[in-house]
Amino acid sequence: MSSQITYEQIDRFAAAWYQALDFHVPTEEICKLVAEDDVQMIFPEKTLHGVGDFIAWYSGGAYSDGEQAPGVINIFFDENHNVVSVDSSINGDTAEVTVVVAWQASSFTPPDAKSKRVSADFTQAWKLRRTDRNPYGLEITSYNAVAEPPVFSPGFVRL
């Protein structure tokens, strides 16, 4: 395996990341895409510190600060992440990446009569590094899901 990250590798990783989110893959599988030791992730609802916080955010449980999380896979369904663009700056075995992703998802809160649908474009900033933990050879060390304010589609619910 080459020590230099490639643009194609980053594109494949981005596609795999969003597919994992869309399909609600098992927690142990998606965790292989996230750095075990020092990951930081910023989402609209919370900044996560470490893989334990990511697990709570993804599948539910307690964050490191004790706050309980329902888990996004327990909130959203029928998700679609469509990659609009991936711009990367590669420096050997690390990369800084800006991703624009069009996200749509539904959620349901009982006893509401209907589910709600969100549709928005998110500009995200990632930092990636090489790893042997997954078939893509990359893992997320830093992830900002709201590097810029989301652009919501008219007529859809806001987060």
C-alpha positions, 0 to 999 in steps of 0.5 A: 500500500502506498503511503500517499493518499490518492484523490480516488481513494478519498472519493471511494471513502466518502461514498462508503461513509455515506453509504454506511450512514444511509444503510445504518450499518452495524456500529462496529462496522462504521466505527472502522471508518473513524479514528479510535483514539483521537477523533473529534466530530462536530454535528448540529446537535453536539461536538463529539470527543472520541469514538465513544461519543461517536457510538452514542451519537450513532446508535444511542447511549451516554456521551462522555459528559453523561448526556444520553443520546437516542442515536441517529439511526433511531431517529432518521430513516429512509436516508439518502446522502448524495455527494455533490463534490469532494475537494481534497488537499493531500499531504502524504498520509493525511488529507483535508477534505471539503465535501458538499453532500445533499442529505434527505431523511425522514423522522417520526415522533409518536403520536404525530400523524405523519413523518417529517422529511428534511432535505438540505445541502451540507458543506463538511470539513474532514481530516483523514489519515491512512489506516489498515482498519478498513478496506478503504485505507482511510479513517476520519480524525476530524469531522465538521458536519456544519463547516458552513450553515446548511442550505435547506430545501424549500418546503422541508422541515429544518433541524 
